[in-house]
Amino acid sequence: MMNNCDIIKDLLPLYADDVCSPSSREMIETHLRECTDCAKVLKRLKDCEIEATIETEKEEVIRHQAKFFRKKSTIAGLIISAIFVIPVLVCLIVNLATGHGLDWFFIVLTALLVAASLIIVPLMVEKKKGLWTISAFTGSYALMMLSIGLYVKEPGFFETTFIISLPLFVYLWALFSLIRFPKCRGLAKAGFCLILTGIYIFAIVNIIAFLAGAVISWPEFHPMIWNYNTIDGNVKWTAFLFLLLLGIVFVIIGFIKKGRKEK
């Protein structure tokens, strides 16, 4: 009996796929009517095949939907790009017609590039959307500030722009790095981002003051006094403490869930 079971189990995959010979099929069916163990093996084999079929169909549906949405995103990106070209052409024509040169044209062009980096790039790029979007935004913003600086020709413009813009882009790239690189759960990443945002809100003014060589004055906290003189400090402290505590809670929950999953 055991030898027969071993032979039947070897033939069951062929039987399940309906590729065995008629004589083998008859022998297997006769054996299955008498052997419950082999019948259970066949049932498990068919269940695995059903699960594999479902998984394959699910992946096919996902691929089809992804292709559909990529196509729609590309079309939307092209339409928005065409819309963005209109003000560029209008500005170019007006500047040439009035004899004012191309200064304003380049300012409008780079400003639209900033908008395009946040709207069109995520629609057109298929992979690494976050990296391409923030890179495009950084580059287009730098070009816009350069074109404005060359137009206004104000002494100290580039230095002031750099001092104000640097903390913002450090914050944005730090957020991107926290989301992209750490090997932890999404809840923990969200917690780190909340903590970073709280620090940024609380310290941004003093960071700019430090870069500009000005006097640093940390906001005071008077939770029981809310008036014109205290509202700025109270709002910053409240936002900082709230985001800090919420971020810590998210980080703790995220690592707890990660530990349970690993176990």
N, C-alpha and C positions, 0 to 999 in steps of 0.2 A: 504493500500500500504506500509506504513511504517513497519507494522508488517511483511509483506511478505519480505521486504528488510532485516529486521533483521534476519529472518530465512535463507534467501538466503546467506547473508554474513557469517553466521555461517557455512554454508555448502560449501562455496567457496574453503576453503583449501582442503577439501576432493575431490571436483570437479577438482581442479588444479592438485592434485596428482593421479587422475583417480582411486579413491578407493570408490566412492559412488555407491549406487545401481542404476540400470537402471531407475527406476521410479524417483529417486531423480535427476538424470542427466537430464531427460526429463523436469522435473519441472524447474530446474535451467536454462536450455537453453531457455525455453519458457519465463522465467522472464527476462533473459538477452537481449532478442530481444526487450523488451519493456522498460527496465530500463537502462538508460545510466550511472547512478551513480554506480550501481552494476557492470556494464561492466568495468567501470574505476577501480573499486576496484580489479576486477579479473586481469586486465592488470598490475596493480601495483604489485599484488601478484606474477604473472608470472615473471615480471622483477626482483623482489627480489630473486626469485628462480634461475633465470638465473645467477644473480650476485653471489649468493652463490655457484652455480655449478662452475662458472669460478674461484672463489677464491679457492675452494677446489681443482680443477684441477691444479691451479697455485702452491699451496702448495705441491701437490703431485709431480709435476715436479721439484720443488726446492729440495724436500727431495731426489728424485731420483738422481738429479745431484750432490747434496752434498755427497751422498753415493758413487757415481761413483768417484768423485774427492778424497774422503778420501781413497778409495781403491787404486787409482793410486798413491797418496802421500805415502801411506804405502809401496807400492812396490818400489817406487823410494828411500825411506828411507832405505829399506833393501838392495837394490843394492849398494847405496853409503856406507852403513855400511860395506858391504862385501869388497868394494874397500879399505876402510880405514884399514881393517884388514891386507891387504897385506904388507904395509910398517912396521906395528908393528911386524909381523912375520919375515920379512927380518931383521929388526934391532935386534930382539931377537936371531935369528940364528947367525948373524955376531958377536954379543957381546959374545955369548957363545963359538963360534968357535975361536975367537981371545983371549979369556980369560980376557976381559976387564970388566967383571962384568955386572951388569944391570943398571948402572947409565944412560948411554945414552938411554937405552931402556925406562926407565921411563920418561925421558925428551920427547922423541918422542911420547910416549903413551899419556902423558898429553897434548902435543901440538895438537895432533890429536883430543883429547877430546874437546879442545877449538874450533877447526874447526867443530866438530860434533855438538856442542851446538848451533852453528849458522846455520848449514845446515840441520842436521838430525832431531833435536828436533822439529823445526817448521813443518816438514813433518809428523812426527810420532804422535805428540800430537794433540788430537781432540779439546779440550777446553782449554781456557786460554793460548793460544800459547805464547803471549808476556811474561806473568809471568814465564812460564816454561823456555822459551828461555833465558831470562836475568838471571834467577836463575842458570840455567845450565852453562851459560857463566861465571858468577861470581865464581861459585864453581870450574869449570875446570881451570880457569885462576889462582886461588889461588893454586890449586894443581900443576900447571905447574911452578909457581914461587917457590913453596916449593921444588920441585924436582931439579930445577936449582940451588937453594941456597944450597941444600945438596950436590950437585955435585961440584960446584965451591969453596965452603967453603971460600968465600971472606968475611972478616970482614965488617960489616955494610951493607951487601947485602940486608938483609931482611928489614932493616930500610929504605934504599933508595927505594926499591921496593914499600914499603908501602906508602911512601911520594908521589911517582910519580903516583901510581895506585889509591889512595884514591879519589882524585878529579874526575878522570874519572868515577869511579863507582858511586860516589855521583851524578854526572851529568846524567849518564844513568838511575839510579833509579828515579831521579827527573823527567826526561823526561817521563818515564813510568807512574809515578804517575799523571803527568799533563794530559796525554792522557787517563788514565784509570778512574780516580776518579771524577774530577770536573763535575758537572751537568750543562754543557753548550754546545753550538753548536760546531761542529768540527772546524769551522773557528776561533772561540775564542780560542780553545785549540791549534790550529796551531800558533796563535799569541803568546800565552804564551810560547810555545816551541821555537819560533824564538827569543823572548826576552831572554830566558834562554841561548840559544846557543850563542847569541851575548855577554852576560856577561861572559860565559865560555871562549870564544875565547879571549876576552879582558883581562881577569884576571887570566887565568890558570897559567902563568909563575909566577906571584906574589903570587898566592896561594901556589904553590910548594915551592917558596922561603920562605914564611912565615912558612910553616910546617918544612922546613929544618933549620930554624933559621937564614937565610941569610938576607941581606939587600934588602928591597922592593923598587923597582924603577918603577914607573908607566910610560908607554910609552908617549912620547911627540908627539904632533900633529902639523905638518907643511905642510898643504895642498898645499902650493905653492912651496915647495921644495921637490923634489924627488931624492934622491941619496942613496948611500950605508948606510949612517948614519941615514937617516930618513925613509927609506922604511918600516922597521918593525913597527915602531910606526904609520905611516900613514895607513898601511894596517889594523892594529888592530883597529884603531879609525874609519876608513871607514866601516869596516865590522860591528863593534859594533853599529855605528849610523844607518847604513842601516837596520840591523836586528831589532834594537830597534824601529825605525819608522815604518817599515813594520809590526812588531808584534803588535804595538799599533793600527795601522789601522785595522788589522785583528780582534783584540779583540773588537774594537768599532763596526765594521760591524757585528760581530757575536752576540753581545748583542742587537744591533738594530733589527736584524732579529728575535732573540728570543722574544723580546718584541712584535713585530708585530704578531708573531705566537700565542702568548698567548692571544692577543686581539681578 
